């Protein structure tokens, strides 16, 4: 199952312009598109609202797509224009937040330290989770009651991981090239026996994969523990976790805690 676009317009697909069904008038092209997108967004929100209500009253496993469609007054065919499966109803909000995370990372300045940019993007998402805890709490409660949803949650995270890795690796590669030009020489790995020696040759793509994987895993664990009431809010937990994770990870492939290439004689983290 591939990643599902969170944009209802893309989920539903393009269509030939027609008169608005409610007014039977053509109107201006921009107005036509606006009304069509608004209607799609409302339909999507209605399906999610109905599903949440049915899952809460009957349990995820007992509710069928047909029941959701009947309550939302849409056909199954319309349902599958917006969602590939019933599982995706549970994780729609999480997917939207991960999209925000990706956009936040891409909006970071080009000269920002890669791991620092990723850390700020993840902390911004953690703050958003604190501001809107209901959807997250609901999703984790459903996963607790229906363990079969856990693999879907992991798949959602993995589907977004590739785009995040690509962006972090691009930033690392760009920074390496800038540093090499500034020194008029290639990046020199730490000396044998120093922190990170033996692994400093790891590529930016591999380092980015490790960083993103650790960040998303930490975010998932912190969010679940917060819902269960065993840790402080995600912003506090993630700030502590990411600082430790990225400091050690950076040294493992020749970077400091901010993600910048380390100088040849730079000491590792103490």
VOVOVEX-965903 format. One record per residue (C-alpha): residue in one letter; x, y, z. Coordinates in nm, 4 decimals, m for minus. Layout:
BEGIN
@code=A	X=X	Y=Y	Z=Z .
...
//
This chain:
BEGIN
@code=X	X=0.0000	Y=0.0000	Z=0.0000 .
@code=X	X=0.1547	Y=0.3253	Z=m0.1115 .
@code=X	X=0.1208	Y=0.6588	Z=0.0520 .
@code=X	X=m0.2203	Y=0.8126	Z=0.0004 .
@code=X	X=m0.2307	Y=1.1811	Z=m0.0964 .
@code=X	X=m0.3800	Y=1.3843	Z=0.1857 .
@code=X	X=m0.5213	Y=1.6318	Z=m0.0645 .
@code=X	X=m0.8818	Y=1.5257	Z=m0.1375 .
@code=X	X=m0.8586	Y=1.6653	Z=m0.4894 .
@code=X	X=m0.5722	Y=1.4326	Z=m0.5775 .
@code=X	X=m0.7374	Y=1.1440	Z=m0.3949 .
@code=X	X=m1.0539	Y=1.1827	Z=m0.5952 .
@code=X	X=m0.8787	Y=1.2427	Z=m0.9282 .
@code=X	X=m0.9348	Y=1.5095	Z=m1.1922 .
@code=X	X=m1.2700	Y=1.5429	Z=m1.3645 .
@code=X	X=m1.4144	Y=1.7232	Z=m1.6633 .
@code=X	X=m1.5594	Y=2.0656	Z=m1.5730 .
@code=X	X=m1.9379	Y=2.0476	Z=m1.5358 .
@code=X	X=m2.2097	Y=2.2733	Z=m1.3980 .
@code=X	X=m2.2172	Y=2.2826	Z=m1.0222 .
@code=X	X=m2.4751	Y=2.0210	Z=m0.9151 .
@code=X	X=m2.6292	Y=2.2529	Z=m0.6583 .
@code=X	X=m2.6665	Y=2.5624	Z=m0.8766 .
@code=X	X=m2.6681	Y=2.4064	Z=m1.2262 .
@code=X	X=m2.4644	Y=2.7065	Z=m1.3385 .
@code=X	X=m2.1198	Y=2.7169	Z=m1.4925 .
@code=X	X=m1.9734	Y=3.0216	Z=m1.3196 .
@code=X	X=m1.6125	Y=3.1352	Z=m1.3494 .
@code=X	X=m1.3422	Y=2.8636	Z=m1.3794 .
@code=X	X=m1.1760	Y=2.9643	Z=m1.0523 .
@code=X	X=m1.5086	Y=2.9606	Z=m0.8701 .
@code=X	X=m1.5927	Y=2.6199	Z=m1.0215 .
@code=X	X=m1.2656	Y=2.4709	Z=m0.8998 .
@code=X	X=m1.3042	Y=2.6311	Z=m0.5580 .
@code=X	X=m1.6546	Y=2.4918	Z=m0.5080 .
@code=X	X=m1.5510	Y=2.1478	Z=m0.6260 .
@code=X	X=m1.2518	Y=2.1340	Z=m0.3909 .
@code=X	X=m1.4626	Y=2.2623	Z=m0.1028 .
@code=X	X=m1.7223	Y=1.9930	Z=m0.1626 .
@code=X	X=m1.4516	Y=1.7230	Z=m0.1717 .
@code=X	X=m1.2959	Y=1.8519	Z=0.1497 .
@code=X	X=m1.6367	Y=1.8514	Z=0.3197 .
@code=X	X=m1.7075	Y=1.4968	Z=0.2036 .
@code=X	X=m1.3718	Y=1.3766	Z=0.3326 .
@code=X	X=m1.4224	Y=1.5472	Z=0.6687 .
@code=X	X=m1.7730	Y=1.4001	Z=0.6935 .
@code=X	X=m1.6447	Y=1.0469	Z=0.6335 .
@code=X	X=m1.3761	Y=1.0895	Z=0.8995 .
@code=X	X=m1.6271	Y=1.2264	Z=1.1478 .
@code=X	X=m1.8707	Y=0.9408	Z=1.0877 .
@code=X	X=m1.5948	Y=0.6823	Z=1.1128 .
@code=X	X=m1.4693	Y=0.8253	Z=1.4415 .
@code=X	X=m1.8193	Y=0.8100	Z=1.5878 .
@code=X	X=m1.8796	Y=0.4517	Z=1.4739 .
@code=X	X=m1.5375	Y=0.3323	Z=1.5876 .
@code=X	X=m1.5971	Y=0.4869	Z=1.9301 .
@code=X	X=m1.9386	Y=0.3258	Z=1.9723 .
@code=X	X=m1.8815	Y=m0.0155	Z=1.8136 .
@code=X	X=m1.5062	Y=m0.0660	Z=1.7936 .
@code=X	X=m1.2854	Y=m0.0532	Z=1.4866 .
@code=X	X=m1.3048	Y=m0.4243	Z=1.4074 .
@code=X	X=m1.6851	Y=m0.4364	Z=1.4074 .
@code=X	X=m1.7465	Y=m0.1419	Z=1.1779 .
@code=X	X=m1.7581	Y=m0.2029	Z=0.8023 .
@code=X	X=m1.6924	Y=0.0317	Z=0.5135 .
@code=X	X=m2.0529	Y=m0.0189	Z=0.4064 .
@code=X	X=m2.1782	Y=0.1042	Z=0.7451 .
@code=X	X=m1.9573	Y=0.4113	Z=0.7244 .
@code=X	X=m2.0841	Y=0.4874	Z=0.3736 .
@code=X	X=m2.4454	Y=0.4495	Z=0.4818 .
@code=X	X=m2.4002	Y=0.6889	Z=0.7727 .
@code=X	X=m2.2072	Y=0.9386	Z=0.5588 .
@code=X	X=m2.4627	Y=0.9052	Z=0.2767 .
@code=X	X=m2.2068	Y=0.8214	Z=0.0109 .
@code=X	X=m2.1460	Y=0.5155	Z=m0.2052 .
@code=X	X=m1.8565	Y=0.2728	Z=m0.1473 .
@code=X	X=m1.7212	Y=0.3867	Z=m0.4826 .
@code=X	X=m1.7025	Y=0.7432	Z=m0.3526 .
@code=X	X=m1.5407	Y=0.6214	Z=m0.0305 .
@code=X	X=m1.2577	Y=0.4546	Z=m0.2193 .
@code=X	X=m1.1874	Y=0.7738	Z=m0.4105 .
@code=X	X=m1.0731	Y=0.9225	Z=m0.0823 .
@code=X	X=m0.9345	Y=0.6249	Z=0.1104 .
@code=X	X=m0.7732	Y=0.2980	Z=0.0047 .
@code=X	X=m0.8954	Y=0.1107	Z=0.3110 .
@code=X	X=m1.0746	Y=0.1423	Z=0.6426 .
@code=X	X=m0.7371	Y=0.1494	Z=0.8202 .
@code=X	X=m0.6459	Y=0.4786	Z=0.6560 .
@code=X	X=m0.9340	Y=0.6504	Z=0.8332 .
@code=X	X=m0.7467	Y=0.5998	Z=1.1589 .
@code=X	X=m0.4216	Y=0.7488	Z=1.0337 .
@code=X	X=m0.5484	Y=1.0320	Z=0.8136 .
@code=X	X=m0.4598	Y=1.2924	Z=1.0756 .
@code=X	X=m0.1156	Y=1.1408	Z=1.1303 .
@code=X	X=m0.0456	Y=1.1487	Z=0.7564 .
@code=X	X=m0.1446	Y=1.5142	Z=0.7406 .
@code=X	X=0.0918	Y=1.5938	Z=1.0280 .
@code=X	X=0.3764	Y=1.4062	Z=0.8613 .
@code=X	X=0.3155	Y=1.6116	Z=0.5489 .
@code=X	X=0.3465	Y=1.9243	Z=0.7631 .
@code=X	X=0.6742	Y=1.7847	Z=0.9014 .
@code=X	X=0.8101	Y=1.7408	Z=0.5487 .
@code=X	X=0.7031	Y=2.0884	Z=0.4425 .
@code=X	X=0.8556	Y=2.2357	Z=0.7590 .
@code=X	X=1.1865	Y=2.0638	Z=0.6837 .
@code=X	X=1.1869	Y=2.1840	Z=0.3234 .
@code=X	X=1.1164	Y=2.5379	Z=0.4424 .
@code=X	X=1.4340	Y=2.5446	Z=0.6524 .
@code=X	X=1.7083	Y=2.7742	Z=0.5131 .
@code=X	X=1.9384	Y=2.6032	Z=0.2653 .
@code=X	X=2.2431	Y=2.6781	Z=0.4788 .
@code=X	X=2.0881	Y=2.5340	Z=0.7961 .
@code=X	X=2.2686	Y=2.2425	Z=0.9599 .
@code=X	X=2.0889	Y=1.9265	Z=0.8370 .
@code=X	X=2.0356	Y=1.7573	Z=1.1731 .
@code=X	X=1.9417	Y=2.0900	Z=1.3303 .
@code=X	X=1.6852	Y=2.1471	Z=1.0549 .
@code=X	X=1.5381	Y=1.8005	Z=1.1092 .
@code=X	X=1.5295	Y=1.8532	Z=1.4854 .
@code=X	X=1.3425	Y=2.1833	Z=1.4533 .
@code=X	X=1.0925	Y=2.0318	Z=1.2116 .
@code=X	X=1.0257	Y=1.7370	Z=1.4429 .
@code=X	X=0.9870	Y=1.9648	Z=1.7460 .
@code=X	X=0.7414	Y=2.1821	Z=1.5506 .
@code=X	X=0.5372	Y=1.8701	Z=1.4799 .
@code=X	X=0.5560	Y=1.7685	Z=1.8460 .
@code=X	X=0.4180	Y=2.1094	Z=1.9423 .
@code=X	X=0.1329	Y=2.0661	Z=1.6938 .
@code=X	X=0.0554	Y=1.7264	Z=1.8477 .
@code=X	X=0.0262	Y=1.8886	Z=2.1899 .
@code=X	X=m0.2134	Y=2.1482	Z=2.0531 .
@code=X	X=m0.4374	Y=1.8840	Z=1.8943 .
@code=X	X=m0.4133	Y=1.5800	Z=2.1198 .
@code=X	X=m0.7600	Y=1.4348	Z=2.0589 .
@code=X	X=m0.6916	Y=1.2793	Z=1.7176 .
@code=X	X=m0.3626	Y=1.1294	Z=1.8339 .
@code=X	X=m0.5179	Y=0.9926	Z=2.1531 .
@code=X	X=m0.8008	Y=0.8427	Z=1.9495 .
@code=X	X=m0.5607	Y=0.6714	Z=1.7072 .
@code=X	X=m0.3489	Y=0.5174	Z=1.9828 .
@code=X	X=m0.6565	Y=0.3982	Z=2.1708 .
@code=X	X=m0.7773	Y=0.2249	Z=1.8562 .
@code=X	X=m0.4364	Y=0.0625	Z=1.8087 .
@code=X	X=m0.4450	Y=m0.0573	Z=2.1670 .
@code=X	X=m0.7875	Y=m0.2130	Z=2.1152 .
@code=X	X=m0.7124	Y=m0.3388	Z=1.7612 .
@code=X	X=m0.3462	Y=m0.4511	Z=1.7453 .
@code=X	X=m0.3837	Y=m0.5281	Z=1.3730 .
@code=X	X=m0.3616	Y=m0.1516	Z=1.3149 .
@code=X	X=m0.0044	Y=m0.1297	Z=1.4461 .
@code=X	X=0.1588	Y=m0.2529	Z=1.1210 .
@code=X	X=m0.0440	Y=0.0058	Z=0.9300 .
@code=X	X=0.0867	Y=0.2793	Z=1.1580 .
@code=X	X=0.4437	Y=0.1644	Z=1.0969 .
@code=X	X=0.3774	Y=0.1534	Z=0.7226 .
@code=X	X=0.2491	Y=0.5116	Z=0.7279 .
@code=X	X=0.5676	Y=0.6269	Z=0.9024 .
@code=X	X=0.7863	Y=0.4277	Z=0.6638 .
@code=X	X=0.6085	Y=0.5662	Z=0.3568 .
@code=X	X=0.6920	Y=0.9231	Z=0.4615 .
@code=X	X=1.0426	Y=0.8332	Z=0.5742 .
@code=X	X=1.1789	Y=0.8165	Z=0.2194 .
@code=X	X=1.0900	Y=1.1783	Z=0.1393 .
@code=X	X=1.2366	Y=1.2987	Z=0.4681 .
@code=X	X=1.5555	Y=1.0994	Z=0.4101 .
@code=X	X=1.5915	Y=1.2435	Z=0.0614 .
@code=X	X=1.5685	Y=1.5987	Z=0.1944 .
@code=X	X=1.8123	Y=1.5443	Z=0.4833 .
@code=X	X=2.0612	Y=1.3624	Z=0.2574 .
@code=X	X=2.0409	Y=1.6422	Z=0.0008 .
@code=X	X=2.1251	Y=1.8953	Z=0.2697 .
@code=X	X=2.4124	Y=1.6851	Z=0.4023 .
@code=X	X=2.5595	Y=1.6371	Z=0.0560 .
@code=X	X=2.5328	Y=2.0081	Z=m0.0169 .
@code=X	X=2.6974	Y=2.1011	Z=0.3134 .
@code=X	X=2.9779	Y=1.8507	Z=0.2573 .
@code=X	X=3.0490	Y=2.0040	Z=m0.0830 .
@code=X	X=3.0540	Y=2.3548	Z=0.0641 .
@code=X	X=3.2893	Y=2.2524	Z=0.3427 .
@code=X	X=3.5184	Y=2.0725	Z=0.0987 .
@code=X	X=3.5401	Y=2.3779	Z=m0.1266 .
@code=X	X=3.6124	Y=2.5995	Z=0.1740 .
@code=X	X=3.9017	Y=2.3756	Z=0.2772 .
@code=X	X=4.0108	Y=2.3090	Z=m0.0823 .
@code=X	X=4.0125	Y=1.9428	Z=m0.0013 .
@code=X	X=3.7853	Y=1.6472	Z=0.0738 .
@code=X	X=3.6180	Y=1.5815	Z=0.4068 .
@code=X	X=3.8730	Y=1.4075	Z=0.6310 .
@code=X	X=3.7345	Y=1.1392	Z=0.8655 .
@code=X	X=3.8266	Y=1.1270	Z=1.2342 .
@code=X	X=4.1647	Y=0.9737	Z=1.3190 .
@code=X	X=4.1732	Y=0.6026	Z=1.4075 .
@code=X	X=4.0665	Y=0.5476	Z=1.7648 .
@code=X	X=3.8752	Y=0.8753	Z=1.7887 .
@code=X	X=3.4945	Y=0.8880	Z=1.8249 .
@code=X	X=3.3381	Y=0.7814	Z=1.4993 .
@code=X	X=3.6532	Y=0.6237	Z=1.3544 .
@code=X	X=3.5766	Y=0.3257	Z=1.1344 .
@code=X	X=3.2300	Y=0.4585	Z=1.0479 .
@code=X	X=3.3099	Y=0.8095	Z=0.9279 .
@code=X	X=3.2922	Y=0.6908	Z=0.5664 .
@code=X	X=2.9173	Y=0.6400	Z=0.5947 .
@code=X	X=2.7426	Y=0.8226	Z=0.3133 .
@code=X	X=2.5054	Y=1.1172	Z=0.3633 .
@code=X	X=2.2160	Y=0.8999	Z=0.2452 .
@code=X	X=2.2915	Y=0.6366	Z=0.5089 .
@code=X	X=2.3401	Y=0.8969	Z=0.7794 .
@code=X	X=2.0146	Y=1.0658	Z=0.6777 .
@code=X	X=1.8317	Y=0.7327	Z=0.6917 .
@code=X	X=1.9582	Y=0.6721	Z=1.0455 .
@code=X	X=1.8685	Y=1.0242	Z=1.1584 .
@code=X	X=1.5162	Y=1.0194	Z=1.0171 .
@code=X	X=1.4495	Y=0.6660	Z=1.1375 .
@code=X	X=1.5603	Y=0.7526	Z=1.4892 .
@code=X	X=1.3607	Y=1.0766	Z=1.4902 .
@code=X	X=1.0366	Y=0.9116	Z=1.3745 .
@code=X	X=1.0800	Y=0.6203	Z=1.6131 .
@code=X	X=1.1420	Y=0.8584	Z=1.9028 .
@code=X	X=0.8380	Y=1.0641	Z=1.8018 .
@code=X	X=0.6145	Y=0.7570	Z=1.7855 .
@code=X	X=0.7344	Y=0.6246	Z=2.1214 .
@code=X	X=0.7109	Y=0.9669	Z=2.2897 .
@code=X	X=0.3595	Y=1.0277	Z=2.1554 .
@code=X	X=0.2341	Y=0.6897	Z=2.2701 .
@code=X	X=0.3930	Y=0.7261	Z=2.6144 .
@code=X	X=0.2399	Y=1.0738	Z=2.6487 .
@code=X	X=m0.1045	Y=0.9398	Z=2.5634 .
@code=X	X=m0.0534	Y=0.6738	Z=2.8299 .
@code=X	X=0.0533	Y=0.9420	Z=3.0791 .
@code=X	X=0.4019	Y=0.8063	Z=3.1487 .
@code=X	X=0.6181	Y=1.0905	Z=3.0109 .
@code=X	X=0.6012	Y=1.4715	Z=2.9810 .
@code=X	X=0.4520	Y=1.6341	Z=2.6673 .
@code=X	X=0.6191	Y=1.5457	Z=2.3325 .
@code=X	X=0.8044	Y=1.8768	Z=2.2989 .
@code=X	X=0.9870	Y=1.8159	Z=2.6273 .
@code=X	X=1.0547	Y=1.4484	Z=2.5639 .
@code=X	X=1.1625	Y=1.4985	Z=2.2022 .
@code=X	X=1.3967	Y=1.7880	Z=2.2853 .
@code=X	X=1.5822	Y=1.5639	Z=2.5291 .
@code=X	X=1.5738	Y=1.2567	Z=2.3058 .
@code=X	X=1.6806	Y=1.4240	Z=1.9819 .
@code=X	X=1.9674	Y=1.6090	Z=2.1474 .
@code=X	X=2.1188	Y=1.2810	Z=2.2676 .
@code=X	X=2.0370	Y=1.0830	Z=1.9536 .
@code=X	X=2.1741	Y=1.3353	Z=1.7060 .
@code=X	X=2.4901	Y=1.4061	Z=1.9067 .
@code=X	X=2.5931	Y=1.0426	Z=1.8996 .
@code=X	X=2.4721	Y=0.9850	Z=1.5455 .
@code=X	X=2.6529	Y=1.2890	Z=1.4093 .
@code=X	X=2.9879	Y=1.1758	Z=1.5468 .
@code=X	X=2.9361	Y=0.8306	Z=1.3969 .
@code=X	X=2.9672	Y=0.9668	Z=1.0443 .
@code=X	X=3.2015	Y=1.2592	Z=1.0926 .
@code=X	X=2.9591	Y=1.5375	Z=1.1923 .
@code=X	X=2.9097	Y=1.7433	Z=1.5023 .
@code=X	X=2.5848	Y=1.7585	Z=1.6991 .
@code=X	X=2.4418	Y=2.0188	Z=1.4596 .
@code=X	X=2.5067	Y=1.8054	Z=1.1523 .
@code=X	X=2.8087	Y=1.9953	Z=1.0190 .
@code=X	X=3.1112	Y=1.7988	Z=0.8924 .
@code=X	X=3.3701	Y=1.7684	Z=1.1690 .
@code=X	X=3.7194	Y=1.9058	Z=1.1225 .
@code=X	X=3.9907	Y=1.6389	Z=1.0969 .
@code=X	X=4.1085	Y=1.6936	Z=1.4547 .
@code=X	X=3.7717	Y=1.7779	Z=1.6097 .
@code=X	X=3.6948	Y=1.5842	Z=1.9288 .
@code=X	X=3.3813	Y=1.3771	Z=1.9459 .
@code=X	X=3.1014	Y=1.4241	Z=2.1961 .
@code=X	X=3.2015	Y=1.3915	Z=2.5562 .
//
